[in-house]
Amino acid sequence: MGEPVSKVDIKHVFEFYRAMGILEVPLKAGAEIKRPSKKQELSAGEKGAALEKLFREEIEGCTGCKLSAGRTNIVFGEGNPSARLMFIGEAPGGEEDKLGRPFVGRAGQLLTNLIIKLGLKREDVFIANIAKCRPEGNRDPEEDEISACIPFLKKQIGIISPEAIMALGRVSAQTLLGTTVQISRLRGTFSSFEGIPVMPTFHPSYLLRNPGDKKLTWEDALQVLLLLGMKAP
Ligand code: SF4
């Protein structure tokens, strides 16, 4: 039970424990993350009001970086203001910019499928991005844009106070964890952002191009589910 669990072995470990009817499995060796307990602070209504206030007073109409020039809508993020789990991507794409909602294009459908496969609904979690406006041509947001926008995300995380975050893709993982390590090396192991467990994993857009790696993201998501003490499907 106390032996280290390698990335290679994790799938088999989950299968073994599930077959045994055991859902509380030891997580990765070296993970210093304790299973969190749900904090009782603001109610969902109070958090919703705080998010609304944040948007109205600080973000609506923002011209804090050059992305403001090309956007149609600011994509604030959406979901349960009291979510236990947040998904954080990098920036809105074309569909998201048009509709003002996060992850609604093809990659968004993949994320929605993952959430459903976990036994959840989009309305159960909160979905946001590192940058709230679309970079032209769907390029990655640049450093100055990330620096300008990240305070908003930090405030959102502070209000929502999730028990875990899944960081979707390189930009999200490297920004939250303050590292330049490749996403392929970061994924699969918990780190932390301001005390909140963060599981980096591949961005759904990458998974559309590399469907063979979907199983790795599924394994990452299962670790998060177990951390939250939720039943694996
Ligand atoms: S990306 Fe963020 S900082 Fe830049 S204009 Fe949009 S909301 Fe403001």
Boltz pocket constraint, residues with backbone or C-beta under 6 A from the ligand:
constraints:
  - pocket:
      binder: B
      contacts: [[A, 59], [A, 62], [A, 63], [A, 64], [A, 65], [A, 66], [A, 67], [A, 68], [A, 74], [A, 131], [A, 132], [A, 133], [A, 145], [A, 148], [A, 149]]
      max_distance: 6.0
